[in-house]
């Protein structure tokens, strides 16, 4: 359980935030925007805040080609990373995004200040974060990124920080249409979006927004050597070249939002907001070689039948998902008897339906279909909140303090729905060695299906104290009670001291936590991979940590991850120049990980088959989730920016750098794999930076930006062996030019990765046709050009 005492004993100094509002041209400037993240005051500007907050404007979001919010944040915030993971099951579509190198589910995501529900997809390392890709950009006014631990203010998950997505309440119309294509001639992507807002009464509004994306697949692939050999040995069979595709998936996505503010009295207003997205995507899996794949065995059970009759040139299963993601929140807020209050309720749901085409359940021979419904994952969350705050005029303070109180009740439910019978069942050909389950992604069986929930109740107190005109402090305490593991209390102390109006120091200490989710406690999954040495498929199983077989192998019930956060920095400004430097140190105990792979012996296989684990007859290894790491993450965020007149126009420049170092301080080698340790310590660049310059004169404007990622290491399982390769740093340059052709119409042309830069090739993956690592922290598809027309009136 976390302790408030740790934070209370530490001395913390903090300054006003160095807010970076990223403009359309990519420049970072000091702003006086009132922020709502990291503070319970209603009058605090970004510059006055007691923790570092980046304010990313709607214009900045439009200035990055990707339709996904994660890529837009990664282009402007060096401490934020997102990976593209081809052929990684659900992670090919629900991509892991990290802040300060911590797990995706250690960053809390809010929409309009309300907690966003998680994705139903569990990542390869067990993380269950929010699917940021389910939110469109047309309806967003700005994004506030709090780079500081905030569990004492917001509850579970806020170890690395908080991302608060603020929906627009502006009236009028704004829309865009954009087309882009990679230099390689593939990946065509069409985007269309728009927002329209209506004024309602005195101060009310209704704003609707919609975004549509149609993105074709990319391929950065060479023909597999074993496919070349198979073609040579079988000249009469036409083997596709390449036999499988490594790259971005085919996607079609609709995203929408509504944001309503409705005055209902002189001091009260009702509000509601809703989001919805629908995504269809398909990607490739590993090629099955007829010469070596066990699905091509013959069996006396199926006389005269062979898989060669269906797939004579082998087959690459096509894996896809249909995802619907929806949320609705609403409430009343107002003022009464000196208190500002807000009562709200929220509900969110993410449903992922998996399907598999171009595959087979070989154990059923000719009875097997070639397309499968592999089952569904569902995450649902419901939340009730009551928040209140009021000023307190105490004579010993320079100005009134702010007292905030709140209560929260939350329930999350995780569900697994079984796939069709042929996706998971064992057919009569299994005794002859024909593998069961839909090849590539065995479906969820009835024995894995079910519904599990977890409830929590929380209360917090937050007191902001302006002690003098120059010195202020903020103290927060939160107590939370979870049905699955018990109680936790966390605290935070932050303070700021302003030496002059242009120079101040800031710092904070806090404790934090991330509660294990119902999905992490109960999910069981099987997946398949390719041994790059033998070129034989292997099947791995990941069991629930409370599964009796996991317990027999050393598994234990999951516990919450707990953190201690420390930060210290300074901020300064002079004329049009601003800058900030912040050091942070985050210690996380009971870090979530995947156990080492346990070899499946005949006796263990019999247990797994009896337990109804799909594909257990061909399992080679099994693992489970576990709490077995302690880590220390420390780093520095440095930002400098300038804006002013230049050459008869307006110009801006910004430079941002992040150094982030994670070390494992405790681990049990019998419980945690070597790969998990390598990926935690070195899987993301230790250094990252971006530099940008923008200029506008008359109707023309332009932007050039350089994004640099330092050295990183890729570590992957290869059957019973490990594959590890270190990659050097890379710099990607972006360029765009715009013309405001009328008051309402703007044209933009540009390129991302202007010089068509690629990373070093992944030599250990060459046998599977993969050229570049699928775990790269940046796009590995080369240069991309685009054109956009936008309208505003």
C-alpha positions in Angstrom: 0.0 0.0 0.0 1.3 3.5 -0.8 2.1 5.9 1.9 1.6 9.6 2.3 4.4 9.9 4.8 7.1 9.5 2.1 5.9 12.5 0.2 5.2 14.6 3.3 8.7 14.3 4.7 10.3 15.5 1.4 11.0 19.1 0.6 9.5 20.2 -2.8 10.0 23.4 -4.6 8.0 24.2 -7.7 7.6 27.0 -10.2 4.9 28.1 -12.5 4.5 25.8 -15.5 6.5 26.3 -18.7 3.5 25.9 -20.9 4.2 25.1 -24.5 1.3 25.8 -26.8 2.3 24.3 -30.1 1.0 26.4 -33.0 0.1 25.4 -36.5 3.6 25.9 -37.6 5.0 23.9 -34.7 6.5 26.7 -32.6 6.3 26.6 -28.9 5.3 29.8 -27.1 4.5 30.9 -23.6 0.8 31.2 -23.2 -1.6 32.5 -20.6 -4.2 29.7 -21.3 -6.3 28.7 -18.3 -5.6 25.0 -17.7 -7.7 22.4 -15.9 -5.2 19.6 -15.6 -3.1 19.2 -12.5 -5.0 21.9 -10.5 -8.4 22.2 -8.8 -8.4 26.0 -9.0 -10.6 27.5 -11.6 -8.5 30.6 -12.3 -5.0 29.2 -12.9 -3.2 29.9 -16.1 -0.7 27.5 -17.6 2.2 29.7 -16.6 1.0 29.8 -13.0 0.5 26.1 -12.6 2.5 24.1 -10.1 3.5 21.3 -12.4 4.8 21.1 -16.0 2.0 21.1 -18.6 2.3 21.1 -22.3 -0.7 22.7 -24.1 -0.9 21.2 -27.6 -3.3 23.3 -29.7 -5.8 22.1 -32.3 -3.6 23.7 -35.0 -0.6 21.6 -33.9 -2.7 18.4 -34.2 -3.5 19.3 -37.8 0.1 19.9 -38.6 1.0 16.2 -38.4 -0.1 13.9 -41.2 -1.2 10.9 -39.1 -4.9 10.6 -38.3 -4.0 9.1 -34.9 -3.5 11.4 -31.8 -0.5 9.4 -30.6 1.6 10.2 -33.6 0.7 13.9 -33.3 1.8 14.0 -29.6 5.0 12.0 -30.4 5.9 14.6 -33.1 5.8 17.5 -30.6 6.6 15.9 -27.2 10.0 14.1 -27.0 9.1 12.2 -23.8 6.1 10.7 -25.6 6.6 7.6 -27.7 4.4 5.4 -29.9 5.3 2.2 -31.8 3.9 0.7 -35.0 3.7 -3.1 -34.4 2.9 -5.0 -37.6 1.8 -8.7 -37.2 1.4 -8.2 -33.5 -2.2 -9.4 -33.1 -4.4 -6.6 -31.6 -1.4 -4.3 -31.1 -1.2 -3.7 -34.8 -4.4 -1.6 -34.4 -4.4 -0.6 -30.7 -0.8 0.7 -30.6 1.1 1.1 -27.2 1.9 4.8 -26.4 4.2 5.7 -23.5 5.1 8.9 -21.5 8.5 9.1 -20.0 9.3 5.5 -21.0 6.8 4.0 -18.6 4.0 1.5 -19.4 1.1 2.7 -21.6 -1.3 2.1 -18.7 0.8 4.2 -16.3 -0.5 7.4 -18.0 -4.0 8.5 -17.2 -6.2 9.7 -20.0 -9.0 12.2 -19.5 -11.6 13.7 -21.8 -12.9 17.1 -20.6 -11.4 16.2 -17.3 -13.2 12.9 -16.9 -11.5 9.5 -16.9 -11.4 7.7 -20.3 -12.2 4.0 -20.4 -9.5 1.5 -21.3 -9.1 -0.5 -24.4 -10.2 -4.1 -24.4 -6.8 -5.2 -25.9 -4.0 -6.3 -23.6 -0.5 -5.6 -25.0 2.2 -8.1 -25.4 3.8 -7.0 -22.1 0.4 -7.0 -20.3 -0.4 -3.3 -20.5 -4.1 -2.3 -20.8 -4.1 1.4 -21.6 -6.5 3.7 -23.4 -6.9 3.5 -27.1 -6.1 7.1 -28.1 -6.6 6.2 -31.8 -10.4 6.0 -31.1 -10.6 9.8 -30.8 -10.8 12.0 -33.8 -9.0 15.4 -34.0 -11.6 17.6 -35.6 -13.6 18.0 -32.3 -10.5 18.7 -30.1 -9.8 22.2 -28.9 -6.5 21.3 -27.2 -4.6 18.6 -25.3 -3.0 19.3 -22.0 -0.2 16.9 -21.1 0.7 17.0 -17.4 4.3 15.6 -17.1 4.1 14.7 -13.4 2.8 12.0 -11.2 -0.8 12.7 -10.2 -2.4 9.6 -8.6 -3.2 11.6 -5.4 -5.3 13.9 -7.6 -6.8 11.5 -10.1 -6.4 8.0 -8.9 -5.0 4.8 -10.6 -2.7 5.0 -13.6 -1.4 8.6 -13.2 2.2 7.4 -12.4 3.9 9.0 -15.5 1.4 11.8 -15.9 -2.0 12.8 -17.3 -3.2 13.5 -20.9 -6.4 15.6 -20.8 -8.2 16.0 -24.2 -10.4 19.1 -24.2 -13.3 19.0 -26.7 -14.1 22.2 -28.6 -17.0 24.4 -27.7 -16.5 26.9 -30.6 -19.3 27.8 -32.9 -19.0 27.9 -36.7 -17.6 25.5 -39.2 -14.1 24.1 -39.8 -13.2 21.2 -42.0 -10.4 19.6 -44.1 -9.6 17.1 -46.7 -6.2 15.5 -47.0 -4.5 12.9 -49.2 -1.0 11.4 -48.6 1.2 8.7 -50.1 4.6 7.2 -49.2 7.5 7.8 -51.6 7.5 4.0 -52.1 4.2 4.4 -53.9 1.9 2.7 -51.3 0.0 3.5 -48.1 -2.4 5.9 -49.8 -4.4 7.6 -47.1 -7.5 9.8 -47.5 -8.7 11.9 -44.6 -11.8 14.0 -44.3 -13.0 15.8 -41.2 -15.1 18.6 -40.0 -16.6 20.4 -37.0 -19.7 22.5 -36.6 -20.9 24.3 -33.5 -24.1 26.1 -32.7 -24.7 28.7 -29.9 -27.4 27.8 -27.4 -28.9 30.4 -25.1 -26.5 32.6 -23.1 -23.1 30.9 -23.1 -24.2 27.4 -24.3 -23.2 25.5 -27.3 -23.6 22.2 -29.2 -20.6 21.1 -31.2 -20.4 18.0 -33.4 -17.4 16.6 -35.2 -16.6 13.7 -37.5 -13.4 12.3 -39.0 -13.0 9.6 -41.7 -9.8 7.8 -42.6 -9.2 5.3 -45.3 -5.6 4.0 -45.2 -4.2 1.4 -47.5 -1.5 -1.0 -46.4 2.3 -0.5 -46.7 4.9 -3.2 -47.3 8.6 -3.0 -46.5 9.3 -6.7 -47.2 11.7 -8.9 -49.1 10.8 -12.4 -50.2 11.6 -15.0 -47.6 14.6 -17.2 -48.4 12.5 -20.4 -47.7 9.8 -19.1 -50.1 12.5 -18.7 -52.8 13.7 -22.3 -52.1 10.1 -23.6 -52.2 9.5 -21.8 -55.5 12.7 -23.3 -57.0 11.7 -26.8 -55.9 8.2 -26.4 -57.2 8.4 -24.4 -60.4 4.8 -25.2 -61.5 3.4 -23.5 -58.4 3.1 -19.8 -58.4 4.4 -18.5 -55.1 3.4 -14.8 -54.3 6.3 -12.4 -53.9 6.4 -11.5 -51.1 4.5 -14.3 -49.5 3.7 -12.0 -46.5 3.6 -8.3 -45.9 5.4 -6.4 -43.2 4.0 -2.9 -42.8 1.0 -0.8 -41.7 -2.4 -2.5 -41.9 -5.3 -1.7 -44.1 -7.6 0.5 -42.0 -11.0 2.3 -42.4 -12.0 4.4 -39.4 -14.9 6.6 -38.5 -14.6 8.9 -35.4 -17.1 11.3 -34.0 -17.8 13.5 -31.0 -20.6 15.7 -29.5 -20.0 18.3 -26.9 -23.0 20.1 -25.2 -23.1 23.0 -22.7 -26.6 24.0 -21.7 -27.3 26.8 -19.2 -30.2 25.9 -16.9 -30.1 28.9 -14.6 -28.0 31.9 -13.5 -25.5 29.8 -11.7 -26.0 26.3 -13.0 -25.3 24.5 -16.4 -25.8 21.0 -17.7 -23.2 19.5 -19.9 -22.7 16.3 -21.8 -20.2 14.9 -24.3 -20.0 11.7 -26.2 -17.5 10.0 -28.5 -17.8 7.1 -30.9 -15.5 5.3 -33.3 -15.7 2.4 -35.7 -12.5 0.8 -37.0 -12.0 -2.1 -39.5 -8.5 -3.3 -40.1 -6.6 -6.2 -41.6 -2.9 -7.2 -41.5 -0.7 -10.2 -42.4 0.6 -13.0 -40.3 3.6 -15.3 -41.0 3.7 -17.4 -44.1 3.1 -21.1 -43.7 5.5 -23.2 -45.8 4.0 -26.4 -47.3 7.4 -28.1 -46.9 7.6 -27.7 -43.1 4.2 -26.6 -41.7 2.5 -29.4 -39.7 -0.9 -28.3 -41.1 0.2 -30.0 -44.4 0.5 -33.5 -42.8 -1.7 -36.2 -44.2 -4.0 -38.3 -42.0 -5.8 -41.5 -42.5 -8.8 -39.8 -40.8 -9.1 -37.7 -44.0 -8.3 -40.0 -46.9 -7.5 -38.2 -50.1 -7.4 -34.8 -48.4 -4.4 -32.5 -48.1 -4.1 -28.9 -47.4 -2.1 -28.6 -50.6 -5.5 -28.8 -52.4 -6.5 -25.4 -50.8 -3.1 -23.6 -50.3 -0.6 -25.2 -52.7 1.8 -22.2 -52.4 1.4 -22.0 -48.6 -0.7 -19.4 -46.9 -0.4 -16.2 -44.8 -3.4 -15.8 -42.5 -5.1 -12.4 -42.7 -5.8 -11.2 -39.2 -8.3 -8.4 -38.6 -10.4 -6.7 -36.0 -13.7 -4.7 -36.0 -13.6 -2.3 -33.1 -16.4 -0.1 -31.8 -15.5 2.4 -29.1 -18.1 4.6 -27.4 -18.5 6.8 -24.4 -21.0 9.2 -22.9 -20.6 11.6 -19.9 -22.9 14.1 -18.5 -23.6 16.1 -15.4 -24.5 19.4 -13.7 -22.1 22.0 -12.4 -22.6 25.4 -10.8 -22.1 27.5 -7.7 -24.0 27.6 -4.4 -23.2 29.0 -0.9 -19.6 29.8 -1.9 -18.9 26.4 -3.4 -18.3 25.5 -7.0 -19.6 22.0 -7.6 -19.7 19.4 -10.3 -21.8 16.1 -10.2 -21.3 13.8 -13.1 -21.7 10.2 -14.5 -19.8 8.5 -17.3 -19.9 5.3 -19.2 -17.5 3.9 -21.8 -17.2 0.7 -23.8 -14.6 -0.8 -26.1 -15.5 -3.9 -28.1 -13.0 -5.7 -30.3 -14.2 -8.5 -32.6 -11.4 -10.6 -34.0 -11.6 -12.4 -37.3 -9.2 -14.5 -39.4 -9.3 -15.2 -43.1 -7.1 -17.3 -45.4 -6.5 -19.8 -42.6 -7.4 -23.4 -41.6 -8.1 -25.5 -38.5 -6.2 -28.5 -39.9 -7.4 -30.9 -37.2 -10.8 -30.8 -38.9 -9.4 -31.4 -42.4 -12.0 -30.8 -45.2 -14.6 -29.8 -42.6 -12.7 -26.7 -41.7 -13.7 -23.3 -43.0 -11.0 -20.9 -44.1 -12.4 -17.9 -42.4 -13.1 -17.7 -38.6 -14.8 -15.5 -36.0 -12.1 -15.7 -33.3 -14.1 -14.1 -30.5 -14.5 -10.7 -28.9 -12.9 -8.7 -26.1 -15.1 -6.1 -24.3 -14.1 -3.5 -21.7 -16.8 -1.5 -20.0 -16.4 1.2 -17.3 -19.0 3.3 -15.4 -18.0 6.2 -13.1 -19.8 8.6 -10.7 -18.1 11.7 -9.5 -18.9 14.5 -7.1 -16.4 17.4 -6.9 -16.5 20.7 -5.0 -14.2 23.5 -4.3 -14.2 26.9 -2.6 -11.8 29.7 -1.7 -10.7 30.1 1.9 -9.7 33.6 3.0 -7.1 33.0 5.7 -5.3 36.1 7.1 -1.8 34.5 7.0 -2.0 33.9 3.2 -1.2 36.4 0.5 -4.5 35.6 -1.2 -7.4 33.1 -0.7 -6.5 29.4 -0.6 -8.5 26.9 -2.7 -10.0 23.8 -1.0 -11.2 21.0 -3.2 -13.0 17.8 -2.2 -14.3 14.9 -4.1 -15.8 11.4 -4.2 -15.6 8.8 -7.0 -17.2 5.4 -7.5 -16.1 3.3 -10.5 -16.9 -0.1 -11.9 -15.0 -1.8 -14.7 -16.1 -5.0 -16.4 -14.0 -7.2 -18.7 -15.7 -9.7 -21.0 -14.5 -12.4 -23.4 -16.9 -13.9 -25.9 -16.0 -17.2 -27.5 -15.3 -17.5 -31.2 -17.0 -19.9 -33.6 -16.4 -23.6 -32.9 -13.8 -24.2 -35.6 -11.7 -21.3 -34.4 -10.9 -23.1 -31.1 -12.1 -26.8 -31.2 -9.9 -29.9 -31.5 -10.8 -32.0 -34.5 -10.4 -35.7 -35.3 -7.1 -35.1 -37.1 -5.3 -33.9 -34.0 -4.0 -37.3 -32.9 -2.2 -37.5 -36.3 -0.4 -34.2 -35.5 -2.6 -31.8 -37.4 -2.8 -28.6 -35.3 -6.1 -27.4 -33.9 -7.6 -23.9 -33.7 -7.6 -21.3 -36.5 -4.0 -21.2 -37.6 -2.3 -18.0 -36.7 -4.7 -16.9 -34.0 -6.6 -19.6 -32.2 -10.1 -18.3 -31.2 -11.3 -17.9 -27.6 -12.9 -21.0 -26.3 -16.0 -21.2 -24.1 -13.7 -22.2 -21.3 -11.9 -18.8 -21.6 -15.1 -16.8 -22.0 -16.7 -15.0 -19.2 -17.3 -11.7 -17.5 -15.3 -10.2 -14.6 -15.6 -6.9 -12.8 -13.9 -4.7 -10.2 -15.2 -1.8 -8.2 -13.4 1.1 -6.5 -14.5 3.9 -4.2 -12.3 7.0 -3.7 -12.2 10.3 -1.8 -9.7 13.1 -2.1 -8.8 16.4 -0.5 -6.7 19.1 -2.4 -5.5 22.3 -0.8 -3.8 25.1 -2.7 -2.0 27.6 -0.5 -0.6 30.9 -1.9 1.6 31.5 1.2 3.2 34.6 -0.1 3.2 36.6 -3.3 6.2 34.6 -4.5 5.7 31.2 -2.8 2.8 28.8 -3.0 2.2 25.1 -2.2 -0.3 22.5 -3.1 -1.1 19.4 -1.0 -3.3 16.5 -2.1 -4.3 13.2 -0.5 -6.5 10.5 -2.0 -7.8 7.3 -0.5 -9.1 4.5 -2.7 -10.6 1.1 -2.0 -10.6 -1.7 -4.6 -12.7 -4.8 -4.5 -9.9 -7.0 -5.8 -6.9 -6.1 -3.8 -7.8 -3.7 -1.0 -7.0 -0.1 -0.1 -4.3 2.5 -1.0 -3.6 6.1 0.2 -1.5 8.4 -1.8 -0.3 12.0 -1.4 1.4 14.8 -3.3 3.1 18.0 -2.2 4.1 20.6 -4.9 5.4 24.1 -4.4 6.6 27.0 -6.5 8.9 30.0 -5.7 9.2 32.9 -8.1 12.5 34.8 -7.7 11.5 37.4 -10.3 8.5 37.6 -12.7 10.8 36.0 -15.2 12.5 33.2 -13.2 11.2 30.6 -10.9 11.9 27.1 -9.6 9.4 24.2 -9.1 9.2 20.7 -7.8 7.0 18.1 -6.4 7.0 14.8 -4.5 4.2 12.3 -4.6 3.2 8.6 -4.3 1.2 6.8 -6.9 -0.3 3.5 -8.0 -1.7 1.5 -10.8 -4.3 -1.1 -10.0 -4.3 -4.4 -11.8 -7.3 -4.6 -14.1 -10.0 -7.3 -14.4 -8.7 -8.1 -17.8 -5.1 -8.6 -16.6 -6.3 -10.8 -13.8 -8.5 -13.1 -15.9 -7.4 -13.0 -19.6 -5.9 -16.1 -21.2 -4.4 -16.0 -24.7 -2.6 -18.2 -27.2 -0.5 -16.8 -30.1 1.8 -18.1 -32.8 5.2 -17.0 -34.0 8.1 -18.0 -36.3 11.4 -19.3 -35.1 13.8 -17.4 -37.4 16.5 -20.1 -37.1 14.5 -23.2 -37.8 11.7 -21.4 -39.7 9.2 -23.5 -37.8 6.1 -22.1 -36.2 5.8 -22.1 -32.4 2.7 -21.5 -30.3 2.9 -19.7 -27.0 0.3 -19.6 -24.3 -0.2 -16.8 -21.7 -2.3 -17.9 -18.8 -4.2 -16.0 -16.2 -2.0 -15.5 -13.1 -4.7 -17.2 -11.0 -5.0 -20.2 -13.3 -4.2 -23.3 -11.3 -1.5 -24.2 -13.8 0.1 -20.7 -13.4 0.0 -21.2 -9.6 1.7 -24.5 -10.0 4.4 -22.8 -12.0 4.9 -20.0 -9.4 2.1 -17.6 -10.4 0.5 -15.4 -7.7 -2.4 -13.0 -7.6 -1.5 -9.6 -9.0 -0.9 -6.6 -6.8 -0.9 -2.9 -7.6 2.1 -1.2 -8.9 3.3 1.6 -6.5 5.4 4.6 -7.3 7.4 7.4 -5.7 7.8 10.5 -7.8 10.2 13.4 -7.5 10.6 16.4 -9.8 12.6 19.6 -9.6 13.1 22.2 -12.3 13.2 25.9 -13.3 11.5 28.1 -15.8 12.5 31.4 -17.3 11.5 34.0 -19.9 12.9 37.1 -21.5 11.2 39.0 -24.3 10.0 36.5 -26.9 12.3 33.7 -25.5 11.1 31.2 -22.9 12.7 28.0 -21.5 12.4 25.3 -18.9 14.4 22.4 -17.5 12.8 19.7 -15.3 14.5 16.7 -13.7 12.3 13.8 -12.7 12.8 10.5 -10.8 10.1 7.8 -10.7 10.5 4.6 -8.7 7.9 1.9 -9.4 7.6 -1.2 -7.2 5.8 -4.4 -8.2 6.2 -3.6 -11.9 4.0 -5.6 -14.1 5.7 -8.1 -16.4 5.4 -11.4 -18.2 7.1 -14.4 -16.7 9.7 -16.3 -18.6 8.5 -19.0 -21.0 8.1 -22.4 -19.5 8.6 -25.3 -21.8 5.5 -27.4 -22.3 6.2 -31.0 -21.3 3.8 -33.8 -22.3 2.4 -33.8 -18.7 1.9 -30.0 -18.8 0.3 -30.2 -22.3 -2.2 -32.8 -21.0 -3.1 -30.4 -18.2 -3.6 -27.5 -20.7 -5.7 -29.6 -23.0 -7.9 -30.7 -20.1 -8.2 -27.0 -19.0 -9.6 -26.2 -22.5 -6.8 -23.9 -23.6 -7.2 -23.4 -27.4 -4.3 -24.9 -29.4 -2.9 -26.5 -26.4 -2.0 -29.7 -28.3 0.6 -27.7 -30.2 1.8 -25.3 -27.4 5.5 -25.1 -27.0 5.8 -22.6 -24.1 3.5 -20.9 -21.6 3.8 -17.8 -19.4 1.7 -15.7 -17.1 1.5 -12.1 -15.8 3.4 -11.3 -12.6 4.6 -8.5 -10.3 8.3 -9.0 -10.2 10.2 -5.8 -11.2 11.2 -2.7 -9.3 12.4 0.1 -11.6 13.9 3.5 -11.3 13.2 5.9 -14.2 15.0 9.3 -14.2 15.3 11.9 -16.8 15.3 15.5 -17.9 12.9 17.5 -20.0 14.4 20.7 -21.5 12.4 23.1 -23.7 13.3 26.4 -25.3 11.3 28.6 -27.6 11.3 32.0 -29.3 8.7 34.0 -31.2 8.9 37.4 -32.7 9.2 39.5 -35.9 11.7 38.5 -38.6 12.3 39.6 -42.2 9.0 41.5 -42.4 6.9 38.5 -41.1 6.4 36.5 -37.9 8.6 33.6 -37.0 9.0 31.1 -34.2 11.5 28.4 -33.2 11.5 25.7 -30.6 13.9 23.0 -29.3 12.9 20.2 -27.0 15.0 17.4 -25.6 14.3 14.4 -23.3 16.8 12.2 -21.6 15.1 9.1 -20.0 16.9 6.3 -18.3 15.1 3.2 -16.8 16.9 0.7 -14.7 15.7 -2.5 -13.1 16.6 -2.3 -9.4 15.0 -5.6 -8.4 13.9 -8.7 -10.2 13.4 -12.4 -9.7 15.1 -14.1 -12.6 13.1 -17.2 -12.0 9.9 -15.1 -12.5 10.8 -12.5 -15.1 12.3 -13.1 -18.6 15.5 -11.5 -19.7 13.7 -10.0 -22.7 11.3 -8.2 -20.4 14.2 -6.6 -18.6 16.0 -5.6 -21.8 12.8 -4.1 -23.2 12.1 -2.1 -20.1 15.7 -0.7 -19.9 16.6 -0.2 -23.6 13.5 -0.8 -25.7 12.9 3.0 -26.2 15.5 5.6 -27.0 17.2 7.1 -24.0 17.5 10.4 -25.8 15.0 12.1 -28.1 14.7 15.7 -29.4 12.9 17.8 -31.8 13.7 21.2 -33.3 11.3 23.3 -35.4 11.2 26.7 -37.2 8.1 28.3 -38.7 7.7 31.5 -40.6 4.6 33.4 -42.0 4.5 36.5 -44.2 1.4 37.6 -46.2 -0.6 34.7 -47.4 2.3 32.2 -47.2 3.6 30.3 -44.2 5.9 27.3 -43.7 7.4 25.0 -41.2 10.5 22.8 -41.0 10.9 20.3 -38.2 13.6 17.8 -37.3 12.8 14.8 -35.0 15.7 12.8 -33.6 15.5 9.5 -31.8 18.6 8.0 -30.1 19.9 4.5 -29.7 17.5 1.7 -28.7 17.4 -2.1 -28.5 15.0 -4.7 -29.9 14.6 -7.9 -27.9 12.2 -10.6 -29.0 11.5 -14.2 -28.3 12.5 -16.8 -30.9 10.9 -20.0 -29.8 13.2 -21.0 -26.9 15.9 -18.6 -27.9 16.2 -14.8 -27.7 16.9 -12.3 -30.4 18.6 -9.0 -29.4 19.8 -6.2 -31.7 20.7 -2.5 -31.0 19.9 0.2 -33.4 21.5 3.6 -33.8 19.8 7.0 -33.7 18.0 8.5 -36.7 16.8 12.0 -37.6 13.6 12.6 -39.6 12.9 16.0 -41.2 9.4 17.3 -42.0 8.6 20.3 -44.2 5.3 22.0 -45.1 4.3 25.1 -47.0 0.8 26.8 -46.8 -1.1 29.5 -48.7 -4.2 31.3 -47.3 -5.8 31.6 -50.7 -9.0 33.2 -49.3 -10.2 34.3 -45.9 -11.8 30.8 -45.6 -9.6 28.5 -47.7 -6.0 27.3 -46.9 -3.9 25.0 -49.0 -1.0 23.0 -47.6 1.6 20.7 -49.2 4.3 19.0 -47.4 6.4 15.9 -46.6 7.1 14.0 -43.5 10.5 12.2 -43.4 11.5 14.5 -46.3 14.8 12.8 -47.0 13.3 9.2 -47.0 15.3 8.1 -44.0 15.1 4.4 -42.9 16.5 2.8 -39.8 19.2 0.1 -39.8 17.9 -3.2 -41.1 16.9 -5.9 -38.6 19.4 -8.5 -39.6 18.1 -11.2 -37.2 14.7 -10.9 -38.9 15.8 -11.4 -42.5 14.7 -15.0 -42.7 11.1 -14.0 -42.2 11.2 -11.2 -44.9 11.1 -8.4 -42.4 13.5 -5.6 -43.3 13.1 -3.2 -40.4 12.3 -3.9 -36.8 8.5 -3.9 -36.1 9.3 -2.5 -32.6 10.9 0.7 -33.9 9.9 3.9 -32.0 9.1 5.7 -35.2 7.6 5.1 -38.7 9.8 2.8 -40.8 8.0 3.3 -44.1 10.2 6.1 -45.4 9.1 9.5 -46.8 5.5 10.6 -47.1 4.1 13.5 -49.2 0.7 15.0 -48.6 -1.7 17.8 -49.7 -4.5 19.3 -47.6 -7.2 21.8 -48.2 -8.9 23.3 -45.1 -11.8 25.6 -44.7 -13.0 27.8 -41.8 -16.0 30.1 -41.6 
